[in-house]
Amino acid sequence: MWAKSGTGTGVGPAGLVGREGELAELAAFLDMAGTEGAVLLLTGDPGVGKTALLDATTELAVAKGVRVVRGSGVEYETDISFAGLHQLVGSLPDELGRLPRSLREALEVALGLGAGPAPSRIAVLNAALSLFDEAAKERPLLLVVDDLHVVDQASRAAVGFVARSLGGRRIGLLGAQRAESGENLRSPGLPELEVAPLDDADALRLLSRRFAHLPRRVLSTVAREAQGNPLALLEFAGSTGVSGDRHGQGAGWGSGPGRDVRALYGARVGRLPRGTREVLLLAALEGSGDIGVLEAAGGPGSLEELAPAERDHLVMVTENGRVVRFRHPLVRSAVVDGSTGEQRRGAHRRLADALAGRPERRGDHLARATTVPDEAVAAVVESAARSSLRRGDADGAIARLRRAAELSPDRADRRRRLSQAAAWVAGHLEVSHEIMREVEGKTAARSLSAAATAGFLVLVTEGDADTAHALLTEAVEQAPVVPGPPHEELETALFTLALASQYSGRPEHWQPLADVLARFPEAAPAAAASLGRVHHDLGSVTDGMLRRLDEEIARLRDQSDADVVIRTALTASYLDRLPGCREAVSRVIRDGGAVGSSMPALMFVALDDLYAGRWQASAGAADELIALSEETGYHLFAQVGHYVAAMTAAQRGALDACREHCEDIWAWSGPRGLRRLENCAHQAAARAALGAADFETAFRHATAICAPGALPPFNPEAVWSAPDLVEAAVRSGRHAEARRHADALRDAGVGHLSSRFALSAATVTAMTSAAEDMVRCFEEALGLPGIEQWPFEVGRAHLAYGERLRRQGLNREARVQLAAARGRFEELGARSWEARAAAELRATGMTRTGRGKAGEALTPQELEVARLAATGLSNPQIASRLFLSPRTVSSHLYRVFPKLGITSRAGLRDALEALPAEPPAPRA
């Protein structure tokens, strides 16, 4: 309980009667806020005096030199996300301009002040907190927010976030909301101050000060009927004549102070001229009180109609003349309650016309003005929904799109809009399913968009590829066939069907899709038709398609549509072009929006890091993907996270971790018949076994993906794991199987797709080549351009080369390759693979010295000469740089070669790369 202190007069320092205790608490709150940050929430009934206490605290804060920024909830703005935050941010334009660009843009886009990628909700919250920090640099800051119970949900979340983050900051947050409100800011740990009604003595004291001309009998009656509510006390007494009767009411004064005060306000509004009531209704429904909007909606001279309401103290115009404010929220409610439905719809139409440049607010007013289906209005509301999504307001976007669906006269358009809303709400499955029930509630045949959304949900949440495939196949077959590329709705259905077939990996799912896709002409790289063809046969991808894909990837830097980014990256992931998509998919993760886009984006980041040898980052992204997928119920994406984590563990040599992730995949995917995911786990298990030199186990897992010599269609893992199968076959003595599979990979024609595919094909060819061709084949493989971006694959090629050289008795040459392999694996953290290379090195008779070099350690001068020679410089050029004679350089190189175990300059680069890092210099 908050103690109420007495002053002996019953009048607080701000002139408020009976509020001495509250004012003392608020003064203490201000002192704490100015030094270490504080938050306080005033709660109480309507009219109990919360706003008066906020005003008094604001005056006290200004007197103390505190900067004050105020905002307030508006009942008819609750569906406009960040409308409340906009009021606070709008008061700090200079500070907003000083924020770092990323923070400033997050706020500007979320509040509709600028354009750009949709920011995540947490980015907006952090940006708001940083803005308030900036405003509090020179002097303490007090944020005052009235009527929190009608602040929009997004702003309420922002206020709550700031409230919980004020510790150690010179910022105070003072809010007020109704006690009975269902939507509130209450949270454990946030202090509240309940503002109670005045007791009888204080109620009489207030009335006596304001209405000394009324008889004591009347004041006592008013005090009893008002039940200690200060607003009711003043309004009841103000409406009472000298005789004691309230104007127009007689003796029966109602059952509750709040209701009676609203009735009094309603009577006062009803006595105003018609033109005044019309402008007041515009102001009540517009919400912000913007004079410019009201004048545009009301027409020329309409603002002059406000004068009677101003004289009756129902509204006031701010000092700058730009905003109209209602004296109390109950006045606003009385204005709306006193209007007819047709009057409200007419006001909304006029406001929509006045807000032509603000798509979301225009759409909202048009939606409220329309009672029957209207496609023109539905299209405007849908456009408003897309505008909301672009600035990160997914909740507002979904609400607007559902309203657009309600206004759609055509059932197909209605289903399309509802299905899109279900897709946007990814991450909130209960809402997705609720919307889908609305879609399916109609007896008409399922639309393409509804089928795509339902199929997507059942696939990613339950892993039910059979149901998803059946739903989508039926819908696609019923779609009319038109020449040219598929339209947007059909494209979405085809893409979702491709996903279901892809994760299934079974011919009974792929063949029907292949038949459907064959009907369409060659499409854009990110289209479903292109994805299906890539997945069917990687080697069939033409140079023309690769060129178009590269062009599409280059345009991603300016692409704000997350769906386009994700679909392009998906095709790119099959063709080793994820590095070019990295910035765009990272933006999808950073900017948030639909959670359903963030999870695939995380997949691509994790895969890109895996291929590039950034395994710690890859494992971190995989863990984040697993956690997010399980949290949101999108279990299918979690399996991809387990696959990336398993591959990272396999290449690091963390065998137990790899096995656990593989078993998770098999346990979830096996019963659901998701063959492709099962193959992914087999690929990781084979890779782990190879690192541990367990070639029999590796062969068993690799051949679970495909048989030796076969690369089945719709099985990309067969191509990616081909080097694993060939190596396992070679090292387990199955040379015929190894040759057949190497030939199959070479004949697949994948070498032109990327340097990684080219290296894989060349390496397996070299591994299975005749002895007289082996050196040439390996040298050609390691001489391919662009392979340095695939460090693990390069290390494997060096290892395979060194192993064959050693088995042919060429130990000196083998050491160079094996040392290069060991160096690569050591740098990557591939412990089991490093151990394999080290064991092979020991078998050549080579051991590490204390510094880990072959033979005698190089002197500093020899090392410098060797490094320059490795770059291709001639002896005279090296001599010129180091101020030596060419003969001295030659002598150094003569001693360097045997120390490194090489015989020519050609081996310098790899031998030097195999050297460990120099030890740090001792500190002085």
Residue pairs with C-beta under 8 A, 6 or more apart in sequence:
2 21
2 22
2 25
2 193
2 194
3 21
4 20
4 21
4 22
5 20
5 21
5 24
6 20
7 20
10 17
10 18
10 20
10 201
10 202
10 205
11 17
11 20
11 205
12 18
12 19
12 20
12 22
12 23
12 56
13 23
14 23
14 55
14 56
14 59
14 60
16 23
16 49
16 52
16 53
16 56
17 198
17 202
17 205
17 206
17 209
17 230
18 198
18 199
18 202
18 203
18 205
18 206
19 49
19 52
19 53
19 56
22 53
22 193
22 195
23 53
23 56
25 40
25 193
26 40
26 53
26 56
26 57
26 60
26 174
26 193
27 60
29 38
29 40
29 57
29 172
29 174
30 57
30 60
30 61
30 64
30 66
30 142
30 172
32 38
32 172
33 66
33 140
33 142
33 166
33 170
33 171
33 172
33 173
34 64
34 66
34 140
34 170
34 172
35 140
35 170
36 167
36 168
36 169
36 170
37 166
37 167
37 168
37 169
37 170
37 171
37 172
38 166
38 172
38 173
39 163
39 166
39 172
39 173
39 174
39 175
39 190
39 191
40 172
40 173
40 174
40 175
40 191
40 192
40 193
41 148
41 174
41 175
41 176
41 177
41 185
41 186
41 190
41 191
41 192
41 193
42 50
42 53
42 54
42 174
42 175
42 176
42 177
42 192
42 193
42 194
42 195
43 50
43 176
43 177
43 178
43 179
43 192
43 193
43 194
43 195
44 50
44 176
44 178
44 179
44 194
44 195
44 196
45 178
45 179
45 180
45 197
45 229
45 257
45 258
46 178
46 231
46 258
46 261
46 329
46 330
47 229
47 230
47 231
47 232
47 257
47 258
47 261
47 328
47 330
48 195
48 196
48 197
48 229
48 230
48 231
49 195
49 230
49 231
50 146
50 176
50 177
50 195
51 146
51 176
51 328
52 230
53 176
53 195
54 144
54 146
54 174
54 176
57 142
57 144
57 174
58 68
58 70
58 142
58 144
61 68
61 142
61 172
62 68
65 139
65 140
66 139
66 140
66 141
66 142
66 172
67 135
67 136
67 139
67 140
67 141
67 142
68 141
68 142
68 144
69 88
69 91
69 92
69 135
69 141
69 142
69 143
69 144
70 87
70 91
70 143
70 144
70 145
70 146
71 84
71 85
71 87
71 88
71 143
71 144
71 145
71 146
71 151
72 84
72 87
72 145
72 146
72 147
73 84
73 145
73 146
73 147
73 148
73 149
73 150
73 151
73 152
74 83
74 147
74 150
74 287
74 288
75 147
75 150
75 287
75 329
75 332
75 333
76 284
76 285
76 286
76 287
76 332
76 336
77 83
77 84
77 150
77 152
77 287
77 288
78 150
78 151
78 152
78 153
79 152
79 364
79 396
79 399
80 152
80 287
80 360
80 361
80 364
80 396
81 110
81 152
81 153
81 154
81 155
81 388
81 393
81 395
81 396
82 110
82 111
82 124
82 152
82 154
82 155
82 158
82 393
83 151
83 152
83 155
83 287
83 288
84 145
84 151
84 152
84 155
84 156
84 158
84 159
85 110
85 111
85 124
85 128
85 154
85 155
85 158
85 159
86 111
86 112
86 155
88 128
88 132
88 143
88 145
89 96
89 107
89 111
89 128
89 131
92 131
92 132
92 134
92 135
95 131
95 134
95 135
96 104
96 107
96 108
96 131
97 104
98 134
99 107
99 127
99 130
99 131
99 134
100 130
102 123
103 123
103 126
103 127
103 130
103 131
104 127
105 114
105 116
105 119
106 119
106 123
106 124
106 126
106 127
107 113
107 124
107 127
107 128
107 131
108 114
108 116
109 115
109 116
109 117
109 118
109 119
109 390
109 391
109 392
110 119
110 124
110 127
110 391
110 392
110 393
111 391
112 358
112 360
112 391
115 390
116 560
117 560
117 587
117 591
118 389
118 390
118 391
118 392
118 560
118 591
118 592
118 593
119 127
119 391
119 392
119 591
119 592
120 392
120 590
120 591
120 592
120 593
121 154
121 157
121 392
121 592
122 592
123 392
123 590
123 591
123 592
124 154
124 158
124 392
125 157
125 158
125 161
125 162
128 158
128 161
128 162
129 161
129 162
129 165
132 141
132 143
132 162
132 169
132 171
133 169
133 171
135 141
136 169
136 170
136 171
139 170
140 170
140 171
140 172
141 170
141 171
141 172
142 171
142 172
142 173
142 174
143 159
143 162
143 171
143 172
143 173
143 174
144 174
144 175
145 151
145 159
145 173
145 174
145 175
145 176
146 175
146 176
147 176
147 177
147 178
147 329
148 156
148 159
148 175
148 176
148 177
148 181
148 184
148 185
149 177
149 178
149 181
149 183
149 184
150 183
150 329
151 159
153 183
153 395
154 393
154 395
154 396
156 183
156 185
159 173
159 175
159 185
160 185
160 187
160 190
162 171
162 173
163 173
163 175
163 185
163 187
163 190
164 187
164 189
164 190
166 172
166 173
175 185
177 184
177 185
179 194
186 192
196 228
197 203
197 227
197 228
197 229
198 206
198 228
198 229
198 230
198 233
199 228
200 223
200 228
202 228
203 223
203 226
203 228
203 233
204 219
204 220
204 223
206 230
206 233
206 234
207 214
207 219
207 222
207 223
207 233
207 237
208 219
210 234
210 237
211 219
211 237
211 238
213 242
214 222
214 237
214 240
214 242
215 242
215 244
217 244
218 237
218 240
218 244
219 237
221 244
222 233
222 236
222 237
222 240
223 233
225 232
225 236
225 253
225 254
225 257
225 260
226 232
226 233
226 236
226 257
227 256
227 257
229 257
229 258
229 261
231 257
231 261
231 328
231 330
232 257
232 258
232 260
232 261
235 260
235 261
235 264
235 265
236 246
236 253
236 257
236 260
236 261
236 264
239 246
239 247
239 249
239 264
240 246
240 247
241 247
245 251
246 253
247 267
248 267
253 260
254 260
254 263
258 330
261 330
262 330
262 333
262 334
262 337
265 314
265 328
265 330
265 331
265 333
265 334
266 334
266 337
266 338
268 312
268 314
268 334
269 277
269 280
269 309
269 314
269 331
269 334
269 335
269 338
270 277
270 338
272 280
272 308
272 309
272 312
272 314
273 305
273 308
275 302
275 305
276 305
276 306
276 307
276 308
276 309
277 335
277 338
277 339
278 298
278 302
278 305
278 343
278 347
279 294
279 298
279 302
279 303
279 305
279 306
280 306
280 309
280 314
280 315
280 335
281 335
281 336
281 339
281 343
281 344
281 347
282 294
282 297
282 298
282 347
282 350
282 351
283 289
283 294
283 315
283 324
283 326
283 335
284 326
284 332
284 335
284 336
285 336
285 344
285 347
285 348
285 351
285 365
285 368
286 293
286 294
286 297
286 351
288 323
289 323
289 324
289 325
290 322
290 323
291 303
291 317
291 321
291 322
291 323
291 324
292 322
293 351
293 354
293 355
294 302
294 303
294 324
295 302
295 303
296 353
296 354
297 347
297 350
297 351
297 353
297 354
298 305
298 350
306 315
306 317
306 324
309 315
310 316
310 317
313 327
314 326
314 327
314 331
315 324
315 325
315 326
315 327
315 331
316 324
316 325
316 327
317 323
317 324
317 325
318 324
318 325
326 332
326 335
336 344
339 347
344 368
345 368
345 369
345 370
345 371
346 369
348 365
348 366
348 368
348 369
349 365
349 366
349 369
351 361
351 365
352 362
352 363
352 365
352 366
352 369
355 361
355 362
355 365
356 362
359 380
359 383
359 384
359 387
360 384
360 387
360 388
360 396
360 400
362 380
362 384
363 380
363 381
363 383
363 384
363 385
363 400
364 381
364 384
364 400
366 377
366 380
366 381
367 377
367 381
367 400
367 403
367 404
367 407
370 377
370 407
373 406
373 407
373 408
373 409
374 407
374 409
375 407
375 408
375 409
375 410
375 413
377 407
378 404
378 405
378 407
378 408
378 409
378 413
378 417
379 404
381 400
381 401
381 403
381 404
381 407
382 400
382 401
382 404
382 417
384 400
385 396
385 397
385 398
385 400
385 401
385 404
385 421
386 397
388 394
388 396
388 397
388 400
389 397
389 424
389 593
389 594
390 560
392 591
392 592
392 593
394 424
394 425
394 593
394 594
397 424
398 421
398 424
398 425
398 431
398 435
401 417
401 418
401 420
401 421
401 424
402 417
402 418
402 421
402 435
402 438
404 417
405 413
405 414
405 415
405 417
405 418
405 421
405 438
406 414
408 414
408 417
411 442
411 444
412 447
414 442
415 439
415 442
415 444
415 446
415 447
415 449
415 450
416 447
416 448
416 449
416 450
416 489
418 435
418 436
418 438
418 439
418 450
419 435
419 436
419 439
419 447
419 449
419 450
419 452
419 453
419 454
420 449
420 453
421 435
422 431
422 432
422 435
422 436
422 439
422 453
422 457
423 432
423 452
423 453
423 456
423 594
423 596
424 594
425 431
425 432
425 435
425 594
426 432
426 594
426 595
426 596
426 597
426 632
426 634
427 594
427 595
427 596
427 632
427 634
428 632
429 457
429 461
429 632
429 633
432 453
432 457
433 457
436 450
436 453
436 454
436 457
439 446
439 447
439 450
439 453
439 454
440 446
440 450
440 454
445 478
446 454
446 471
446 474
446 475
447 475
447 489
448 475
448 476
448 479
448 489
448 490
448 492
448 493
449 489
449 492
449 493
450 475
451 471
451 472
451 474
451 475
451 476
451 493
452 472
452 475
452 489
452 492
452 493
452 495
452 496
454 471
455 467
455 468
455 469
455 471
455 472
455 493
455 496
455 497
455 500
456 468
456 496
456 499
458 464
458 467
458 468
458 471
459 465
459 468
459 496
459 499
459 500
459 503
459 636
460 596
460 634
460 635
460 636
460 637
461 633
461 634
461 635
461 636
462 635
462 672
463 503
463 635
463 636
463 639
463 668
463 669
463 672
463 674
464 672
465 500
465 501
465 503
465 504
465 509
465 672
465 673
465 674
466 504
466 673
468 496
468 497
468 500
469 497
469 500
469 501
469 504
469 509
469 512
472 493
472 496
472 497
472 500
473 497
473 512
475 493
476 490
476 493
476 494
476 497
476 516
477 516
479 490
479 493
481 519
484 521
485 491
485 520
485 521
485 523
485 524
485 527
485 529
486 494
486 520
486 528
486 529
491 527
491 528
494 513
494 516
494 517
494 528
494 529
495 527
495 528
495 531
495 567
497 513
497 516
497 528
498 513
498 528
498 531
498 532
498 535
500 509
501 509
501 510
501 513
501 532
501 714
502 531
502 535
502 676
502 714
503 636
503 674
503 676
503 677
504 510
504 673
504 674
504 675
504 676
505 674
505 675
505 676
505 677
505 678
505 679
505 714
505 715
506 673
506 675
507 714
510 536
510 713
510 714
513 532
514 532
514 536
517 528
517 529
517 532
517 533
520 529
522 529
522 530
522 545
523 529
523 530
524 530
524 548
524 552
525 545
525 548
525 549
525 552
525 568
525 571
525 572
526 552
526 564
526 567
526 568
526 570
526 571
527 567
530 545
530 571
531 567
531 570
531 571
533 540
533 541
534 541
534 571
534 574
534 575
535 574
535 714
535 716
536 713
536 714
537 713
538 574
538 575
538 716
538 719
538 748
538 750
538 753
538 757
539 748
539 749
539 750
539 753
540 749
541 575
541 753
543 752
546 575
546 752
546 753
549 568
549 571
549 572
549 575
549 577
550 577
550 580
552 568
553 568
553 572
553 577
553 580
553 581
554 580
556 564
556 565
556 568
556 580
556 581
556 583
556 584
557 583
557 584
559 565
559 568
559 584
562 588
562 593
562 594
562 597
562 601
563 597
565 581
565 584
565 585
565 587
565 588
565 597
565 601
566 585
566 588
566 597
566 600
566 601
566 604
568 581
568 584
569 578
569 581
569 584
569 585
569 600
569 601
569 604
570 600
570 604
572 578
572 580
572 581
573 604
573 607
574 716
575 753
575 754
576 611
576 753
576 754
576 755
576 756
576 757
577 754
578 604
578 607
578 608
578 611
579 608
579 612
579 789
581 604
581 608
582 604
582 605
582 608
585 601
585 604
585 605
586 601
586 605
588 597
588 598
588 601
589 598
589 601
589 602
589 605
592 598
595 628
595 632
595 634
596 634
598 628
599 625
599 628
599 629
599 632
599 634
599 637
600 637
602 621
602 624
602 625
602 628
602 641
603 625
603 637
603 640
603 641
603 644
605 621
606 618
606 621
606 622
606 625
606 641
606 644
607 618
607 644
609 615
609 617
609 618
609 621
610 618
610 644
610 647
610 648
611 756
611 790
612 789
612 790
612 791
613 790
613 791
613 792
613 828
615 648
615 651
615 652
615 828
615 829
616 829
618 644
618 648
619 644
619 645
619 648
619 649
621 644
622 641
622 642
622 644
622 645
622 648
623 641
623 645
624 641
625 637
625 638
625 640
625 641
625 644
626 638
626 641
626 642
626 645
628 634
628 637
629 635
629 636
629 637
629 638
629 641
630 638
635 668
636 674
639 664
639 665
639 668
639 669
639 674
639 677
639 680
640 677
640 680
642 661
642 662
642 664
642 665
642 681
643 661
643 665
643 677
643 680
643 681
643 684
645 657
645 661
646 657
646 658
646 661
646 662
646 665
646 680
646 681
646 684
646 685
646 688
647 683
647 684
647 687
649 655
649 657
649 658
649 661
649 684
649 688
650 658
650 684
650 685
650 687
650 688
650 691
651 687
651 691
651 792
651 828
651 830
651 833
652 829
652 830
652 831
652 832
653 688
653 691
653 692
653 830
653 831
653 832
653 833
653 834
653 835
655 688
655 692
655 832
658 684
658 685
658 688
659 685
659 688
661 681
661 684
662 681
662 682
662 684
662 685
663 681
665 677
665 678
665 680
665 681
666 678
666 681
668 674
668 677
669 675
669 677
669 678
669 681
670 678
676 715
676 717
678 704
679 704
679 705
679 715
679 717
679 718
679 721
680 717
682 701
682 702
682 704
682 705
682 717
682 721
683 701
683 702
683 705
683 717
683 720
683 721
683 724
685 697
685 701
686 697
686 698
686 699
686 701
686 702
686 705
686 721
686 724
686 725
686 728
687 698
687 721
687 724
688 832
689 695
689 697
689 698
689 701
689 728
690 698
690 724
690 727
690 728
691 830
691 832
691 833
691 836
692 832
693 731
693 836
693 839
695 727
695 728
695 731
695 732
696 728
696 732
698 724
698 727
698 728
698 732
699 725
699 728
699 729
699 732
699 734
702 721
702 724
702 725
702 728
703 725
705 715
705 717
705 718
705 721
705 725
706 712
706 715
706 718
706 721
706 725
708 725
708 729
708 734
708 737
708 738
708 740
708 741
709 737
709 740
709 741
709 743
709 744
710 718
710 744
711 718
711 719
711 722
711 744
711 745
711 748
712 718
719 745
719 748
719 750
719 757
722 741
722 742
722 744
722 745
722 760
722 764
723 760
723 763
723 764
723 793
723 796
725 738
725 741
726 738
726 741
726 742
726 745
726 764
726 767
726 768
727 738
727 764
727 767
727 796
727 800
729 735
729 737
729 738
729 741
730 738
730 767
730 768
735 768
738 764
738 767
738 768
739 768
741 764
742 764
742 765
742 767
742 768
745 760
745 761
745 764
746 761
746 764
746 765
748 761
750 757
750 760
750 761
751 757
751 758
751 761
751 762
752 758
754 786
755 784
755 785
755 786
755 787
755 789
755 790
756 787
756 789
756 790
756 793
758 784
758 787
759 781
759 784
759 787
759 790
759 793
759 794
759 797
760 793
762 777
762 780
762 781
762 784
763 778
763 781
763 793
763 796
763 797
763 800
765 777
765 781
766 774
766 777
766 778
766 780
766 781
766 797
766 800
766 801
766 804
767 800
767 804
769 777
771 808
774 804
774 808
775 805
778 797
778 800
778 801
778 804
778 817
781 797
782 794
782 797
782 798
782 801
787 793
787 794
788 794
791 824
791 827
791 828
792 824
792 828
792 830
794 824
795 820
795 821
795 824
795 825
795 828
795 830
795 833
795 837
796 821
796 833
798 817
798 818
798 820
798 821
798 824
798 837
798 910
799 817
799 818
799 821
799 825
799 833
799 836
799 837
799 840
801 817
802 814
802 815
802 816
802 817
802 818
802 820
802 821
802 837
802 840
802 841
803 814
803 818
803 840
805 811
805 813
805 814
805 817
806 814
806 818
806 840
806 843
806 844
811 844
811 845
811 846
812 844
812 901
812 902
812 903
813 903
814 840
814 844
815 841
815 844
815 846
815 854
815 901
816 900
816 901
816 902
816 907
816 910
816 911
817 910
818 837
818 840
818 841
818 844
818 846
819 837
819 841
819 846
819 854
819 901
819 910
819 911
819 914
820 910
820 911
820 913
820 914
821 833
821 837
822 834
822 837
822 838
822 841
822 914
823 913
823 914
823 915
823 916
824 830
824 913
825 831
825 833
825 834
825 837
826 834
826 916
841 847
846 854
846 901
849 855
849 856
849 857
850 857
851 857
851 916
851 919
852 915
852 916
853 899
853 900
853 915
853 916
854 899
854 900
854 901
854 911
854 914
855 898
855 899
855 900
855 901
856 899
857 899
858 866
858 896
858 899
858 900
861 892
862 892
862 895
862 896
862 899
864 882
865 878
865 882
865 889
865 892
865 893
865 896
866 892
866 893
866 896
866 900
866 908
866 912
867 912
868 877
868 878
868 881
868 882
869 878
869 893
869 905
869 908
870 905
870 908
870 909
870 912
873 881
875 886
875 889
875 890
875 893
876 886
878 884
878 886
878 889
879 885
879 886
879 888
879 889
882 889
893 905
896 908
897 903
897 904
900 907
900 908
900 911
900 912
901 911
902 908
902 911
